[in-house]
Amino acid sequence: MKVLGMISGTSHDGIDVAVVDFSSHESTLTGTLLHSQSTPYDDSLRQRLIDALPPAQTTFAEMCELDTLIGQEFAAAAQQTIAAVGEVDFICSHGQTVFHWVNNDSALGTLQIGQPAWIAAATNTPVVSDARIRDITLGGHGAPLVSILDQMLLNSLPGKPAALNMGGISNMTVLGAETPPLAYDVGPANALIDAVISQRGLHPAGYDHDGEIASAGTVNSELLNALLSEPYYELPAPKSTGKELFHGQYLADALSRLESPIDDVGLVATLTELTVQTVARDVKKHGVTHLVISGGGSHNPVIMDGLRAQLPGVDVVLSEDFGAPVDDKEAIAFALIGWLTAHGLPGTIPSATGASAASVLGTITPGAGPLALPTPGIESPTEVKFVDSRD
C-alpha cells in the first residue's frame, strides 16, 4: 500500500512529503521510501501565517483564508509528488499546527489547518487528517505522535534508546525493555533561534545555517540561567508545548529583565546552548544509552557537537542510520499513521501521550468514487524496517 505522508512542522517554513510503499509480514512492516521532497511556503503566505500565530491576535476570517490557502498548498505539493511517483493509495496530512491548547499540564484541544478537502479533490485520493484530536479526547496530549514510529524503528536496540526530533520544538521518545515508552516535548529546539534570526534579519534563510552565527557568539550565562528556570521544564511527562509558549515575545520579556544588553550573535549562541542544555539534561535524567536524532537541528554542528560533549557515554547518531532520513522522518511517520488508520489500527502509544487508551487516528476525507479501505488489521506490527529506493 502506497501512502503519502505530509506535514508542515513547528518551523512553519514549508511542506515535507514522503511516499512509502508498505508491506506487512507477521509482526514486521517493511516500508520502501519511494520519494521525498520539501516545498517551501510562498514568502507572503508564510508571513501571513507568522503574523497570525500566538501571541498575535487574529480573526476567524484570517483563519478561514489561511485554512484554504494552506490546504491548496498541500494539494499542490501532493499533485507534484504523484506526478513524480505515480498514484498513491492513501494520503495522511498533518497540516499546519496554529494552536495547541494546554492548560494545567493537560491538553484540551489542538488546531491544524490546511483543509484536506483540497487535497482529496486535487488527487482523487482519500486523505486522513486531524490526527491529534482523538488522542486528546482520551486524556492524551496528542503529541508527540512520532513515538509510534520511534518504538517500531528502535525496538531492537539494547539498553535504553531514545529518539530525538529537533524542529521548532524538540521532542523525545524514551524506550526500554523494563518500562513503557515515554514521550514528550522537551522545549524549544529552533523556535527561539529562528524567531531572533527572522526578526533581526541575521540570515536570509531565516535560520542559523550550519550554526555559523552561534559559533561566532559567546553564551550569556545570565540569560541562559533565566531561560533554564522556565517552569515547563520541571513538569512531569507526558507533556506538550509549542509556540504558544516559546515565541518572540516570550524571549523579549526575558531580555527586558537582563541587567545588561546582549548582542545578536551572543543571543543566538545562548539560545543554541539552551537547546543543548535542556535536551542533555533530560537524556541524562532518563539514563539514555543511544540517542537517535532527526529534524532540522541535526544539521546544526553547534547543537550536535554540544550534545556529544555533554553526553560522553551516549551513542549519538542520526535517524538515517535506521533508514529514516533526518529531514523526512516526520513525513514518514505520518505515512505510517496513514497506513495504520487505513487498516483500523491504533496510531498512538498511551504511555507516550498520556491517553487512557490507544486510538485509531484521524478523520478520513474520501477521494473519487466509493471509499475502499483494506481489510482491518487484527494486530499492529511491532517492528518497521525501511528500504530507500529514491533516485
Secondary structure, DSSP 8 states (H G I E B T S, - for coil): -EEEEEEE-TT-SEEEEEEEEEEEETTEEEEEEEEEEEEE--HHHHHHHHHHSTTS---HHHHHHHHHHHHHHHHHHHHHHHHHH---SEEEEEEEEEEEEEETTEEEEEEEES-HHHHHHHHTS-EEE--SHHHHHTT-----TTHHHHHHHHTT-SS-EEEEEESSEEEEEE--TTS--EEEEEEESSHHHHHHHHHHT--TTSS-GGGHHHHTS---HHHHHHHHT-GGGGS-SS----TTTSSHHHHHHHHHT-SS---HHHHHHHHHHHHHHHHHHHHHHTT-SEEEEESGGGG-HHHHHHHHHH-TTSEEEEGGGGT--TTTHHHHHHHHHHHHHHTT-----HHHHT-SS-----EEE--SSS-------SS--SEEEEEE---
